Amino acid sequence: MGKHDCVVLYNAANISEKDGCQERIYASNILREEVSAIEESLRMGGFDPYVLSVDYFSKELIQTLTEIAPKFVFNLCEEMNGKCELEMCVAGLLDLMEIPYTGSDPFALGLALNKFHVKQILRSSGIPTPRGFLRYPGQKTSIPRGMRFPVIVKPGRQDASLGINSDSVCHTAEQAERQIRYVHEIYEQEALVEEFLDGKEFNVSVIGHQNPEVLAVQEIDFAGLPEGEPRIVSYRAKWDEESLMYSSTVPICPAIIPERLENRIKDIAIRSHVCIGCRDYSRVDMRTDARGGLYVLEVNPNPDISPNAGFARAARVAGYSYQDMILKISQSALERAQKTAAAVYAF
């Protein structure tokens, strides 16, 4: 195995599909292009990384990490044992082994996966989010009085836009009930129903831990979408590179917006990053309503940092090369290791 000072840890893509699911497997969500790019960036930065692919928790995983004893792990695991809800457990294992790692801790990773709880916490901190509710499988409750249509229906605990498709934006109660059943049957979890904000959509990339900074504000241009297609970044728009939805959801980075709006977006992004407990890097998704009001849709710790993803694009706008970005994220993990060691030796 040789001597290595860090580990790039990632999970292989889950390629299983369920009958009736509209969200298919595409090449772009199987390939982990960021793995080799991060490995190369670390080597160019003077590190000697060991690349480790894992699918399941195992004794061999623990033995390998123990044998290498890395200074830090670049944690790219998005799921484990085929379950995205176990992403947080990878960070938990590294904590138990006292191995520093990049990205957010178990609490932030687990919390961010529960979209409704995130919105409750954000609202308690004065950060606006769309009005919504949860419908659990087997519940017979009706859509609350006062909910304004259209609404958007999506899984309550998924990432990567899974469960978001052309039918997700619903203009009637009947359409909403149909999409709620889709989420229950295909994803076997509660459905999150929110008032749909038919305004501008922004993705905001944040880097850093102690003093996080916004790299850039990115706007999604929906002008090219076909008539009748909802103005959203659906699963196909994100992953099906051969689809019209993909080519018609064009990122504008940096967003061409008034300075006052830009400053408000940046402020809300930093507050959201801190509020949810994100570390090192995150992406905050926002939309405006018809009146220009700004609302947070999601907070995404450990977002996609492949070379062609939005986060890397924002980093380039901010003046970071891809290598600079990776080394900055890595440095945060090393600094945490140094602080932990200093605290131990102080006694």
MOBELLIN-V165351 format. One record per backbone hydrogen bond with DSSP energy under -1.0 kcal/mol. CO is the residue of the C=O (numbers start at 1). NH is the residue of the N-H. E is the energy in kcal/mol with one decimal. If there is no record, write none. Layout:
# MOBELLIN-V165351
CO:NH:E
CO:NH:E
This chain:
# MOBELLIN-V165351
5:71:-2.6
6:50:-2.0
7:74:-3.5
8:52:-2.9
9:76:-3.2
10:54:-2.5
18:21:-2.0
22:24:-1.1
26:29:-1.2
27:30:-1.5
27:31:-2.3
32:35:-1.5
33:37:-1.2
34:38:-2.8
35:39:-2.4
36:40:-2.5
37:41:-2.1
38:42:-2.5
39:43:-2.2
40:44:-2.7
41:45:-1.2
42:47:-2.8
43:46:-1.7
48:5:-1.1
50:8:-2.3
52:10:-2.2
55:81:-2.6
58:62:-1.5
59:63:-2.5
60:64:-2.7
61:65:-2.3
62:66:-2.3
63:67:-2.6
64:68:-2.3
65:69:-2.6
72:7:-1.6
73:75:-1.1
73:102:-2.3
74:9:-2.0
80:83:-2.1
83:80:-1.8
83:86:-1.4
84:87:-1.7
87:90:-1.0
87:91:-1.1
88:92:-2.0
89:93:-2.4
90:94:-2.1
91:95:-2.1
92:96:-2.4
93:97:-2.1
94:99:-2.7
95:98:-1.3
100:73:-2.0
105:109:-2.2
106:110:-2.6
107:111:-2.8
108:112:-2.6
111:114:-1.7
113:115:-1.1
114:118:-2.1
115:119:-1.9
116:120:-1.9
117:121:-2.3
118:122:-2.7
119:123:-2.6
120:124:-1.9
122:127:-2.6
123:126:-1.8
128:296:-2.8
131:195:-2.6
133:193:-2.8
135:191:-2.7
136:139:-2.2
144:147:-1.7
150:196:-2.3
151:170:-3.3
152:194:-2.4
154:192:-3.5
156:115:-1.9
159:162:-1.8
161:164:-1.9
164:235:-2.8
165:168:-1.9
168:153:-2.1
170:151:-2.5
172:176:-2.1
173:177:-2.6
174:178:-2.0
175:179:-2.2
176:180:-2.4
177:181:-2.1
178:182:-1.7
179:183:-2.1
180:184:-2.4
181:185:-2.8
182:186:-2.8
183:187:-1.9
190:156:-2.5
191:135:-2.3
192:154:-2.1
193:133:-2.2
194:152:-2.9
197:199:-1.4
200:288:-1.9
201:220:-2.2
202:286:-2.9
203:218:-2.4
204:284:-2.6
205:215:-2.8
206:282:-2.3
207:213:-2.9
213:207:-2.7
216:205:-1.4
217:255:-2.9
218:203:-2.8
219:252:-3.3
221:250:-1.9
222:225:-1.9
226:229:-2.0
230:232:-2.1
232:234:-1.3
234:238:-1.5
235:239:-2.2
236:240:-1.9
239:241:-1.4
240:243:-2.0
243:247:-1.7
244:248:-1.4
250:221:-3.3
252:219:-2.3
255:257:-1.2
258:262:-2.4
259:263:-2.6
260:264:-1.8
261:265:-2.7
262:266:-2.5
263:267:-2.3
264:268:-2.4
265:269:-2.4
266:270:-2.3
267:271:-2.3
268:272:-2.4
269:273:-2.5
270:274:-2.3
271:275:-2.6
272:276:-2.2
273:278:-2.4
279:281:-3.0
280:208:-3.3
281:302:-1.5
282:206:-2.8
283:300:-3.0
284:204:-2.4
285:297:-3.1
285:298:-1.3
286:202:-2.7
287:295:-2.6
289:292:-1.7
293:289:-1.7
295:287:-2.2
298:285:-2.3
300:283:-1.9
306:309:-2.1
309:313:-1.9
310:314:-2.4
311:315:-2.2
312:316:-2.1
313:317:-1.8
314:318:-1.8
315:320:-2.8
316:319:-1.4
321:325:-2.3
322:326:-2.3
323:327:-2.7
324:328:-2.3
325:329:-2.1
326:330:-2.3
327:331:-2.3
328:332:-1.2
329:333:-1.1
330:334:-2.0
331:335:-2.5
332:336:-1.8
333:337:-1.8
334:338:-2.1
335:339:-2.1
336:340:-2.2
337:341:-2.4
338:342:-2.4
339:343:-2.1
340:344:-2.0
341:345:-2.6
342:346:-1.1
344:347:-1.4
